Amino acid sequence: MPRYCASPSAPRKARPRKGASCGSPCSNTRMRSSWLVNSEDSDRRAEEEDAALHGAPAAPSAARRTTGLREIFLFTWALLATAAVIVLAVRNLIFMVSDGMGPASLSLTRSFRQHVSSLPIDDVLTLDRHFWGTSRTRSTNSLVTDSAAGATAFACGRKSYNGAIGMLPGARPCGTVLEAAKRAGLATGLVVTTDVTDATPACFAAHVDYRLRQDEIALQEVGEGVLGRSVDLILGGGRCHFLANHTRGSCRADDVDVVGIAREKHGWVYKSDRKGFDELAMGRNVSLPLLGLFAASDVPFEIDRQNMADVYPSLSEMTATALTALHEATKDSDQGFFLMIEGSRIDHAGHINDPAAQVREVLEYDRTFQIVLDFLEQSQTEGVLVATSDHETGGLATAWQAPNELPVYDWYPAVLAKANASAEYCSLLLQQHLASISSSSSDGSPPSKKSLIDWINQELVVRRLGITDARDAELAALAAKPEAATHIFSRMVSVRAHVGWSTHGHSAIDVNIYSSGGPGTERLRGNVENTEVGKFLSEYLGVDVGEITKELEEKLKGRPAGREVEVQREVETRVHPEEWFREMGI
């Protein structure tokens, strides 16, 4: 067990809850408010960083025997009382998932941060200082997992097939740590930057055989599943799955108003925009259950969101809000809380091979990790933070060399620093530009090739990506195949930064585990299966997912078993981009 260290930058041993004493109930104590000051300090440091980122006796007598028996009784009573305190001790557990982040992402981001902030080579990320072990990620039906099977391993502590949402092979449901925590009286929460119905959050609060059944997942998350409501707080994106299909902004296939059901039937407080988020006062003005859906689908990449902060809250803001809200909800309770936080869009940056977007996502995740550490450090309730990834995405390599090219053993973070927008956002701007031109043209004719190329170069390539040496072939490809623009923009940045990628999907590489340290975390040292992480979560909280599984099996008996489905992420284009790069001479 690591030694307790007062510095939030070093692994810490969680303290026993203050106010707990043998033979008396564990009194609930308030978390010291100074963690918020630390959080504000962290925010200030983040703002400075963002600015840098952008630019064994004889028989005793009877009396002695009596005294001895009394001493034995008192000693035994003390032991039992101590055990009771241990069992009844309030615990908070924060579990963080860095979706798609592999070891190379840390190396990429560390070097990038050192470059843009002029830091020495021994200045490392908060995550680096809390490295704990590594995790193996395969699913039951593939050496390469998807996020659904990965999150099911965390939530249920069981391996499953790709595409499974809280389900086991044979489409059998498995109880989750969040559901078991709620049943035991803990408060629960989910914070993500993707759709709250996406694979990772869904696996903790829903049970469907197929991960893309997001309409059904939305219903279960607000309390329409067989277990009723298991979540107290949900913050993220994916609003479109909660709106009836006759409503503007809906993406549901049916006319079910999930927001209405959540409010009227299950008592949820609903917030849908930045104004609503600000009304929460960073968690000091929250009534649970709280449903906050701040984007129609995904929250924008952090590199883009920084320029839209008046519209979308960040992962760190939502996390600070959730921590305060859950603390306030449990400060007078004999139970703590369980919170799952996901840095969701690290994965998306890997899928589109965008290194400039990915480093900003990892930096924001690292910043959020520090905020959780600050909270635990100042909290007088015992708590543990464990973090890991479900898989790696993109096959990232912090170097790239073309065939027959002389060795260049280097990569260039300055290229990433020049970009102030993601490839995804640049692609969106291109689509909007094309649509505006088409609508303004009297005869609907497309713009001239030269004028389009000039606009792409000046407004997107130079202004947004910071690339001033675009090749004619690259610009021509963007004009000719705008539907492939996301991949082309990403490739343009990666090639110049000498950052390599081996896939637009997931890889089977082992991923890192990080922790604050604390009771039981030593079992996660070394190299472990992802299911060991899941088992730790339920064992640390002392909750029984097996009982939840039995209840689910009983209540779902007789319903269609469903089917195991291999789920693959839908790509933005049906054509592989390799041919375009070949045409571009890259």
ABEGO torsion letter per residue (X at the ends): XBBBBABAABBBBBBBBBGBBBGBBBBBBBBBAAAAAAAAAAAAAAAAAAAAABXXXBBBBAAAAAAAAAAAAAAAAAAAAAAAAAAABBBBBBBBBBBGBBAAAAAAAAAAAAAAAGBBAABBBAAAAABABBBBABBAABABBBAAAAAAAAAAGBBBBBGBBGBBBGGBBBBBAAAAAAAAGBBBBBBBABBAABAAAAAAABBBABAABAAAAAAAAAGABAAEBABABBBEBGAAAABBAABBGBABABABBAAAAAAAAAGBBBBABAAAAAAAGGGABBBOBBBBBABABBBBBAAAAAAAAAABBBAAAAAAAAAAAAAAAAAABABBBBBBBBBAAAAAAAAAGBAAAAAAAAAAAAAAAAAAAAAAAABABBBBBBBBBABBBGGBBBBBBBBGBBBBBBBBAAAAAABABBAAAAAAAAAAAAAAAAAABAAGBBBBAAAAAAAAAAAAAAAAAGBAABBAAAAAAAAABAAAAAAAAAAAAAAAAGBBBABABBBABBBBBBBAEEBGAAAABEBBBAAAAAAAAAAAAGBBAAAAAAAAAAAABGBBAEBBBBBBBBBABABBAAAAAAAAGX
